[in-house]
């Protein structure tokens, strides 16, 4: 609808311009000798009204979309809250191994319903409301107590600053352009997740599984990645400045053009990793042994710390050929 009105305005302007170039096309019309500027003056008021109407229509559509998003989110809250209360799900889950077969079946079915509703609702929300929905689940203990899986969830652009998703199952979830600044993600599972352009600044990712994840252009400044498994992931052009990667697994990881200034690499495993155009001079704890061995990382245009006498371009031919 908006595009249709915009096209009408454009066609109207084109018509006025054409009329301005052919002022004598209709000598008996009463407009003989009118110039382009005369036509524009005559059309100024209706054009202004049309432009105002177009702007008001866009504003109304935005308000309608905001209202619709709020209704979708509120409906989700109501349905999930009703299910939790009516079925007493959290109390059943708290019984652990003492639950009866009937209670276990009820719990499994209910969690399945909540998961399906959660995934469907997330696909319809903007980033702020996605964050609100996940905070509702964490505060209601739905994720932690019911072990709700967020596998395949669409959390792109979600605002999740300081969120606690410790131990959450997030395999293949989409977090592209999401903000997880200061988040607690200890032991979370991001296997094969899409994390490109995401922001994990100052997040705690200790022992997190991020193998085969897409971390292209991700921000991980000051992130705690101790014993984190990032094997087979793409970290190209990401920022790991001042990050703590002690004991991290980076086997077969793409580390091209990665920022690692001031990061801690003590005991990190780089077997088969691809280090191209990476500055390692200011890193902490990196040793020659980590860059050698049976399956050493590929090095090309890599700037190494003082005291590590390895050819920083030893694999350029192989890497650039690929």
C-alpha positions as a Python dict, from the first residue, in 0.01 Angstrom:
ca = {
    (1, 'X'): (0, 0, 0),
    (2, 'X'): (278, 244, 90),
    (3, 'X'): (464, 161, -230),
    (4, 'X'): (145, 218, -431),
    (5, 'X'): (98, 571, -291),
    (6, 'X'): (466, 649, -337),
    (7, 'X'): (441, 556, -704),
    (8, 'X'): (139, 783, -748),
    (9, 'X'): (332, 1078, -604),
    (10, 'X'): (628, 1009, -831),
    (11, 'X'): (403, 984, -1139),
    (12, 'X'): (237, 1310, -1042),
    (13, 'X'): (570, 1490, -1020),
    (14, 'X'): (677, 1347, -1355),
    (15, 'X'): (353, 1469, -1508),
    (16, 'X'): (411, 1820, -1375),
    (17, 'X'): (766, 1826, -1509),
    (18, 'X'): (647, 1712, -1853),
    (19, 'X'): (378, 1978, -1851),
    (20, 'X'): (639, 2236, -1764),
    (21, 'X'): (841, 2146, -2072),
    (22, 'X'): (534, 2166, -2299),
    (23, 'X'): (347, 2477, -2175),
    (24, 'X'): (187, 2546, -2515),
    (25, 'X'): (55, 2196, -2575),
    (26, 'X'): (-302, 2313, -2505),
    (27, 'X'): (-345, 2673, -2622),
    (28, 'X'): (-714, 2684, -2529),
    (29, 'X'): (-673, 2543, -2182),
    (30, 'X'): (-624, 2879, -2010),
    (31, 'X'): (-267, 2796, -1910),
    (32, 'X'): (-94, 2919, -2222),
    (33, 'X'): (259, 3036, -2152),
    (34, 'X'): (284, 2873, -1809),
    (35, 'X'): (637, 2774, -1715),
    (36, 'X'): (759, 2477, -1515),
    (37, 'X'): (778, 2693, -1202),
    (38, 'X'): (420, 2812, -1252),
    (39, 'X'): (305, 2453, -1268),
    (40, 'X'): (504, 2362, -960),
    (41, 'X'): (352, 2655, -771),
    (42, 'X'): (4, 2543, -869),
    (43, 'X'): (81, 2187, -765),
    (44, 'X'): (260, 2282, -443),
    (45, 'X'): (-38, 2250, -210),
    (46, 'X'): (-168, 1913, -334),
    (47, 'X'): (187, 1778, -344),
    (48, 'X'): (242, 1886, 14),
    (49, 'X'): (-84, 1726, 120),
    (50, 'X'): (8, 1406, -64),
    (51, 'X'): (350, 1398, 104),
    (52, 'X'): (195, 1460, 445),
    (53, 'X'): (-57, 1185, 387),
    (54, 'X'): (216, 946, 283),
    (55, 'X'): (418, 1026, 599),
    (56, 'X'): (112, 986, 824),
    (57, 'X'): (35, 652, 663),
    (58, 'X'): (386, 525, 737),
    (59, 'X'): (357, 643, 1099),
    (60, 'X'): (24, 465, 1137),
    (61, 'X'): (165, 145, 992),
    (62, 'X'): (453, 160, 1240),
    (63, 'X'): (211, 210, 1530),
    (64, 'X'): (1, -81, 1407),
    (65, 'X'): (310, -302, 1388),
    (66, 'X'): (415, -201, 1741),
    (67, 'X'): (68, -279, 1872),
    (68, 'X'): (64, -615, 1693),
    (69, 'X'): (405, -709, 1838),
    (70, 'X'): (288, -620, 2189),
    (71, 'X'): (-25, -830, 2145),
    (72, 'X'): (178, -1127, 2022),
    (73, 'X'): (415, -1102, 2318),
    (74, 'X'): (137, -1057, 2574),
    (75, 'X'): (-53, -1353, 2431),
    (76, 'X'): (264, -1563, 2466),
    (77, 'X'): (304, -1458, 2830),
    (78, 'X'): (-58, -1544, 2905),
    (79, 'X'): (-53, -1887, 2740),
    (80, 'X'): (278, -2000, 2891),
    (81, 'X'): (190, -1865, 3238),
    (82, 'X'): (-145, -2041, 3225),
    (83, 'X'): (23, -2369, 3131),
    (84, 'X'): (283, -2338, 3407),
    (85, 'X'): (24, -2263, 3675),
    (86, 'X'): (-255, -2499, 3569),
    (87, 'X'): (-26, -2797, 3527),
    (88, 'X'): (202, -2707, 3818),
    (89, 'X'): (498, -2786, 3592),
    (90, 'X'): (777, -2634, 3802),
    (91, 'X'): (670, -2833, 4110),
    (92, 'X'): (661, -3154, 3908),
    (93, 'X'): (1004, -3084, 3763),
    (94, 'X'): (1141, -3019, 4114),
    (95, 'X'): (1057, -3380, 4211),
    (96, 'X'): (1335, -3505, 3989),
    (97, 'X'): (1359, -3885, 3985),
    (98, 'X'): (1053, -3922, 4210),
    (99, 'X'): (806, -3811, 3944),
    (100, 'X'): (543, -4065, 3843),
    (101, 'X'): (519, -4187, 3481),
    (102, 'X'): (204, -3979, 3438),
    (103, 'X'): (376, -3667, 3570),
    (104, 'X'): (678, -3729, 3347),
    (105, 'X'): (455, -3763, 3042),
    (106, 'X'): (268, -3443, 3133),
    (107, 'X'): (597, -3261, 3180),
    (108, 'X'): (740, -3378, 2847),
    (109, 'X'): (426, -3286, 2653),
    (110, 'X'): (398, -2944, 2820),
    (111, 'X'): (763, -2857, 2761),
    (112, 'X'): (718, -2956, 2396),
    (113, 'X'): (420, -2721, 2368),
    (114, 'X'): (612, -2435, 2532),
    (115, 'X'): (908, -2491, 2301),
    (116, 'X'): (692, -2493, 1987),
    (117, 'X'): (510, -2177, 2096),
    (118, 'X'): (840, -2009, 2186),
    (119, 'X'): (1004, -2077, 1849),
    (120, 'X'): (694, -1963, 1658),
    (121, 'X'): (661, -1643, 1861),
    (122, 'X'): (1029, -1548, 1836),
    (123, 'X'): (1007, -1551, 1457),
    (124, 'X'): (745, -1273, 1474),
    (125, 'X'): (916, -1037, 1719),
    (126, 'X'): (1175, -762, 1691),
    (127, 'X'): (1506, -766, 1879),
    (128, 'X'): (1384, -588, 2193),
    (129, 'X'): (1083, -812, 2238),
    (130, 'X'): (1286, -1125, 2170),
    (131, 'X'): (1501, -1017, 2462),
    (132, 'X'): (1191, -961, 2678),
    (133, 'X'): (1060, -1307, 2595),
    (134, 'X'): (1386, -1481, 2688),
    (135, 'X'): (1410, -1281, 3012),
    (136, 'X'): (1058, -1395, 3099),
    (137, 'X'): (1166, -1758, 3050),
    (138, 'X'): (1480, -1716, 3260),
    (139, 'X'): (1306, -1529, 3543),
    (140, 'X'): (1023, -1785, 3551),
    (141, 'X'): (1289, -2061, 3569),
    (142, 'X'): (1137, -2224, 3261),
    (143, 'X'): (1473, -2272, 3090),
    (144, 'X'): (1668, -2386, 3395),
    (145, 'X'): (1403, -2593, 3579),
    (146, 'X'): (1227, -2742, 3275),
    (147, 'X'): (1546, -2774, 3066),
    (148, 'X'): (1377, -2591, 2779),
    (149, 'X'): (1582, -2626, 2461),
    (150, 'X'): (1622, -2322, 2237),
    (151, 'X'): (1765, -2521, 1950),
    (152, 'X'): (1698, -2353, 1613),
    (153, 'X'): (1553, -2045, 1786),
    (154, 'X'): (1551, -1719, 1588),
    (155, 'X'): (1723, -1475, 1824),
    (156, 'X'): (1873, -1253, 1557),
    (157, 'X'): (1914, -892, 1679),
    (158, 'X'): (1792, -997, 2025),
    (159, 'X'): (1882, -763, 2313),
    (160, 'X'): (2017, -1002, 2575),
    (161, 'X'): (2261, -792, 2775),
    (162, 'X'): (2358, -950, 3111),
    (163, 'X'): (2127, -1247, 3049),
    (164, 'X'): (2194, -1572, 3234),
    (165, 'X'): (2171, -1866, 2993),
    (166, 'X'): (2406, -2096, 3180),
    (167, 'X'): (2381, -2454, 3056),
    (168, 'X'): (2119, -2367, 2792),
    (169, 'X'): (2093, -2579, 2477),
    (170, 'X'): (2122, -2341, 2181),
    (171, 'X'): (2235, -2565, 1898),
    (172, 'X'): (2184, -2413, 1550),
    (173, 'X'): (2015, -2106, 1699),
    (174, 'X'): (2040, -1779, 1508),
    (175, 'X'): (2206, -1505, 1716),
    (176, 'X'): (2328, -1295, 1423),
    (177, 'X'): (2363, -928, 1523),
    (178, 'X'): (2241, -1011, 1874),
    (179, 'X'): (2374, -829, 2181),
    (180, 'X'): (2494, -1056, 2463),
    (181, 'X'): (2716, -802, 2637),
    (182, 'X'): (2800, -921, 2987),
    (183, 'X'): (2594, -1239, 2945),
    (184, 'X'): (2660, -1548, 3157),
    (185, 'X'): (2681, -1843, 2917),
    (186, 'X'): (2885, -2095, 3116),
    (187, 'X'): (2845, -2450, 2978),
    (188, 'X'): (2595, -2331, 2717),
    (189, 'X'): (2582, -2518, 2386),
    (190, 'X'): (2612, -2305, 2071),
    (191, 'X'): (2706, -2592, 1840),
    (192, 'X'): (2658, -2487, 1475),
    (193, 'X'): (2492, -2163, 1589),
    (194, 'X'): (2490, -1851, 1371),
    (195, 'X'): (2669, -1583, 1575),
    (196, 'X'): (2794, -1351, 1302),
    (197, 'X'): (2808, -982, 1396),
    (198, 'X'): (2699, -1072, 1750),
    (199, 'X'): (2839, -888, 2052),
    (200, 'X'): (2976, -1096, 2342),
    (201, 'X'): (3175, -813, 2496),
    (202, 'X'): (3271, -907, 2855),
    (203, 'X'): (3056, -1223, 2842),
    (204, 'X'): (3141, -1536, 3041),
    (205, 'X'): (3166, -1830, 2800),
    (206, 'X'): (3366, -2065, 3021),
    (207, 'X'): (3348, -2425, 2895),
    (208, 'X'): (3092, -2320, 2636),
    (209, 'X'): (3053, -2537, 2327),
    (210, 'X'): (3084, -2322, 2015),
    (211, 'X'): (3220, -2582, 1774),
    (212, 'X'): (3135, -2526, 1406),
    (213, 'X'): (2967, -2195, 1487),
    (214, 'X'): (2966, -1894, 1257),
    (215, 'X'): (3138, -1613, 1449),
    (216, 'X'): (3224, -1400, 1146),
    (217, 'X'): (3284, -1039, 1258),
    (218, 'X'): (3169, -1123, 1611),
    (219, 'X'): (3281, -905, 1903),
    (220, 'X'): (3433, -1101, 2192),
    (221, 'X'): (3635, -827, 2358),
    (222, 'X'): (3721, -907, 2720),
    (223, 'X'): (3516, -1227, 2692),
    (224, 'X'): (3603, -1519, 2916),
    (225, 'X'): (3652, -1818, 2687),
    (226, 'X'): (3840, -2044, 2927),
    (227, 'X'): (3828, -2408, 2808),
    (228, 'X'): (3574, -2306, 2546),
    (229, 'X'): (3548, -2539, 2244),
    (230, 'X'): (3551, -2329, 1926),
    (231, 'X'): (3681, -2607, 1701),
    (232, 'X'): (3591, -2582, 1334),
    (233, 'X'): (3430, -2240, 1375),
    (234, 'X'): (3469, -1933, 1156),
    (235, 'X'): (3614, -1644, 1358),
    (236, 'X'): (3727, -1443, 1056),
    (237, 'X'): (3744, -1066, 1119),
    (238, 'X'): (3622, -1112, 1477),
    (239, 'X'): (3753, -909, 1772),
    (240, 'X'): (3905, -1112, 2057),
    (241, 'X'): (4107, -830, 2208),
    (242, 'X'): (4175, -880, 2581),
    (243, 'X'): (3981, -1207, 2576),
    (244, 'X'): (4084, -1494, 2801),
    (245, 'X'): (4130, -1806, 2585),
    (246, 'X'): (4319, -2014, 2841),
    (247, 'X'): (4282, -2380, 2746),
    (248, 'X'): (4045, -2298, 2460),
    (249, 'X'): (4016, -2550, 2177),
    (250, 'X'): (4067, -2386, 1838),
    (251, 'X'): (4127, -2691, 1622),
    (252, 'X'): (4063, -2628, 1250),
    (253, 'X'): (3928, -2282, 1332),
    (254, 'X'): (3930, -1995, 1081),
    (255, 'X'): (4128, -1715, 1246),
    (256, 'X'): (4183, -1488, 947),
    (257, 'X'): (4221, -1116, 1022),
    (258, 'X'): (4123, -1173, 1386),
    (259, 'X'): (4208, -912, 1649),
    (260, 'X'): (4387, -1077, 1943),
    (261, 'X'): (4567, -784, 2098),
    (262, 'X'): (4619, -839, 2472),
    (263, 'X'): (4434, -1170, 2474),
    (264, 'X'): (4545, -1464, 2689),
    (265, 'X'): (4632, -1776, 2486),
    (266, 'X'): (4793, -1990, 2755),
    (267, 'X'): (4741, -2363, 2682),
    (268, 'X'): (4511, -2282, 2390),
    (269, 'X'): (4505, -2555, 2125),
    (270, 'X'): (4557, -2435, 1766),
    (271, 'X'): (4587, -2769, 1584),
    (272, 'X'): (4499, -2713, 1218),
    (273, 'X'): (4377, -2356, 1280),
    (274, 'X'): (4422, -2101, 1000),
    (275, 'X'): (4603, -1788, 1119),
    (276, 'X'): (4621, -1534, 836),
    (277, 'X'): (4705, -1166, 890),
    (278, 'X'): (4681, -1207, 1267),
    (279, 'X'): (4885, -1000, 1512),
    (280, 'X'): (4997, -1219, 1804),
    (281, 'X'): (5271, -989, 1932),
    (282, 'X'): (5083, -858, 2236),
    (283, 'X'): (4917, -1185, 2333),
    (284, 'X'): (4985, -1346, 2670),
    (285, 'X'): (5112, -1700, 2732),
    (286, 'X'): (5159, -1814, 2370),
    (287, 'X'): (5451, -2055, 2324),
    (288, 'X'): (5640, -2198, 2030),
    (289, 'X'): (5513, -2545, 2117),
    (290, 'X'): (5153, -2434, 2056),
    (291, 'X'): (5244, -2342, 1698),
    (292, 'X'): (5433, -2664, 1622),
    (293, 'X'): (5362, -3035, 1670),
    (294, 'X'): (5199, -3307, 1462),
    (295, 'X'): (4912, -3085, 1345),
    (296, 'X'): (5039, -2725, 1367),
    (297, 'X'): (4828, -2423, 1270),
    (298, 'X'): (4864, -2266, 927),
    (299, 'X'): (5055, -1937, 938),
    (300, 'X'): (5051, -1660, 678),
    (301, 'X'): (5141, -1297, 736),
    (302, 'X'): (5120, -1372, 1108),
    (303, 'X'): (5301, -1141, 1349),
    (304, 'X'): (5451, -1354, 1625),
    (305, 'X'): (5562, -1260, 1977),
    (306, 'X'): (5929, -1191, 2040),
    (307, 'X'): (6126, -1508, 2103),
    (308, 'X'): (5919, -1738, 1882),
    (309, 'X'): (6147, -1810, 1586),
    (310, 'X'): (5896, -1960, 1342),
    (311, 'X'): (5848, -1852, 982),
    (312, 'X'): (5528, -1640, 1003),
    (313, 'X'): (5464, -1702, 632),
    (314, 'X'): (5538, -2074, 623),
    (315, 'X'): (5195, -2169, 487),
    (316, 'X'): (5104, -1873, 265),
    (317, 'X'): (5130, -2070, -56),
    (318, 'X'): (4893, -2342, 66),
    (319, 'X'): (4646, -2100, 227),
    (320, 'X'): (4625, -1860, -63),
    (321, 'X'): (4593, -2145, -311),
    (322, 'X'): (4284, -2266, -124),
}
